[in-house]
Amino acid sequence: MRRHLSALLVGCVALGFYPNNANASVKLGAACKKEGQVSSFSGKKLFCHRKGSKLIWAVPSLVKTKPATRPIPVTTQSPSPNAEPSNEPLKPKSISERWKAIDSSALSVFNQWATKQIPTQHNIDIIWTLSENADIAASEEIKRRYDLSARFWAPYSTVTKDFRVLIANHNEVKWICDIKKVWLQINQDDCEEIESNGRRSIPTAGQLQNRNRNIDMYQVKNLEEMNTRFFIGRVEHEFTHNIFYEQSERYQKFMPCWQIEGGAEYFGILIANRLDPNSFIQARNIALETDFLGLGEKSWKVEDWVNYLNETDRTQIANRQGDTCGPVRPKIYHLVILANEYLVLKLGVPGYLQLIKDADQSSWADTVQKTFGVEKQIFYREMASYMMTQYRLARDNRWSYEALYSVPYGR
């Protein structure tokens, strides 16, 4: 199963400015004392800039700044017309501060669950299998993200089933499929087509469970490919599927398709950015720019969002076998992160996992009725209203994620 899109987060540092220093030694190229200081010489504004190990006066327009690894656009508050002048630099607002001023729902979930202190270690036994061509740096980064994911989930759930992770380079899909078939004891004639997405020379990530076993699979060329929008939360996404499988080995047979993939996508973003609210908002909101799907969401009313949830539900299909989410698969990675955020907003992380356990004992519709006290369609309308509001906020405030477009997509 493929996970599409998702995002590496970025941030920017606002430089502080200081009052002019009327010093006779101020001139272009001369030494200065404090980086960021501003002065003037012969009618030109000069900027105290670090060049190598020295600080010199330079023309601001000629100063080349190195882009930060996380460029987050910021703005400053406009001073009141009656305010007293101050020499103190204005403090910029971060993306999360600006977003909170618009709506606090997403950040309330983030602050309650993403920033919690997590254990320093986990007890999951992972069998790491690397191909001869696997990139070591990329492999170590994947291992680091698994460690983070396992420790995030540790207070709520662990993985007790056999767990194997394959890491290969591009064009090694046959190596992956040969191990996958034996490990899971399955026959899958189209494995190579599925695990390569039909294009062998691209990075891939996927997973599958069967017979109380988990297998996660990656084809990554180098560490640079990990620092792309495709891999924002991608490893954490795959790990979350194993947590779902731990709640019920049949979760893919009775849970809504929008939960199966959208839930892994939401938690992938949450975990990957667990200590950075600015990055979280960016990754969350860029996932909602889905014009490429051609759904026309910008004009949707609540009823349209309800229809979308019902279309991507598919729990009404009896005795679901195989990939029953296939017909709606392109639609269950993006907008539905809002549906899963709503569940966490209502129930918290433990309650979210309990839904899977409870639905295994009855049905999804009965579990909704029991948990929320209303029939499923009434609950879907409440959820749809939340999704519509959050979607419109994100699309109307493109500044909240536009910096991520400076990060390569990666596929």
Residue, then its C-alpha position, 0 to 999 in steps of 0.5 A: m500500500r502506498r502513502h502519497l504526499s506528505a511533508l518535511l518541515v521548514g522554519c526561518v529565523a528573523l534577524g534582529f535590528y539595532p539602532n544606528n551607531a553614529n561612529a566615524s569609523v563606519k564605512l563600507g568594508a570597515a570592521c564593525k562590532k555587532e552582527g545585525q547592527v545598522s548604520s549609515f555612511s554617505g547617505k547609504k544604509l550599511f549592515c554589520h555582516r559576518k564575512g568568514s570570521k570577521l564582522i564588516w560593514a556591507v550594503p544590505s542588498l549585497v549581503k547574501t544570507k544562507p537559507a535556513t533549513r526550516p524557512i518559516p515566513v513571519t510577520t510583525q505586528s503593526p504598532s498603534p498610531n498612538a504608541e510611543p516610539s521604541n528602540e526595541p525590535l518588534k517580535p515577529k509572530s510565528i506561524s503557530e501563533r498566527w494560526k492560533a489567532i485564527d483557530s485553536s482546534a488543531l493546536s489544542v490537539f497538538n499541544q495536548w498529545a504531541t508535546k507530551q514527554i515520551p519514554t527514553q526507550h521502547n521494547i519493540d524488537i525490530i528485525w532490520t534487513l538491509s540490501e547490499n545496496a542500501d544507503i547507510a545514512a538513509s538507513e540510520e535516519i529511518k531507524r531514528r524515526y522508528d525509534l521516535s515513533a515507537r517511543f511516542w506510541a509506547p504509553y498507549s500501545t506497543v508492537t508484540k507481533d513479529f516485525r521486520v523492516l526492509i531497506a533497499n535502494h532504487n530498483e530493488v523491488k524484486w529483492i523486497c518482494d522475494i522476502k515479503k512473500v516468504w515472511l508473510q507467507i503470501n502469493q502476490d503476482d503483482c508485488e513488484e508492480i505494487e511495491s514500485n508504484g509502477r516506477r522503479s527508480i523512485p523512493t518508495a515506502g509501504q507496509l503489510q501485515n499478515r499471519n501476526r507479522n508486520i513488514d515495512m519496506y523502503q527503497v531510498k537512494n540517499l539521505e537527501e531523498m529523506n529530506t523531501r516533502f514525500f518523506i515528511g511523516r512517511v516513516e511515522h505513517e508506516f509505523t502507525h499501521n503496525i500500531f493499528y494492527e496491534q489493536s486488531e488484526r482485522y482492522q483493515k476489514f471493518m474500519p473506514c478507509w478514511q481512517i485506515e490511511g488518513g489516520a496513519e497520515y495524521f499521526g505521521i505528521l503529528i509524530a514527525n513534528r511533535l516538538d515543532p508546532n510551526s512545522f506541524i501546521q505547515a505539514r497539516n495544511i499543505a496536505l489540504e491543498t488537493d486541487f490535483l484530485g479535482l474534487g471541487e472542495k472549495s465550493w463544497k457545503v456540509e452535505d458534500w463533506v458528508n457524502y465524501l465521508n460516506e464514499t470513503d467509508r466502505t464499511q458497508i461492504a460485507n466480508r471485505q477482502g483484498d484491497t477494498c479501499g482501492p476504488v477510493r485510495p487517491k482520496i484517503y490520504h489528504l482531506v481525511i486527516l481532518a476527520n482523524e484530527y476530529l476523532v483525537l480532538k473528541l477522544g484523545v489518543p487512547g480513545y482513538l485506539q479504543l475505537i478500533k478495538d471496540a469496532d472489532q467486537s461489533s461494527w463501525a456504525d455500532t461503535v460510533q453510536k456507543t461512543f458518541g451517543v448518536e447515529k453514524q450519519i449524525f456524527y458524520r455531519e458533525m465531523a463534516s462541519y469541522m472538516m469544512t471549516q478547517y479546510r477553508l481556513a487552510r486554503d484561505n491562509r496559504w501563508s501557513y504552508e507556502a514555505l514548504y514549496s521550497v522543499p523538493y517534493g521528492r517523487 
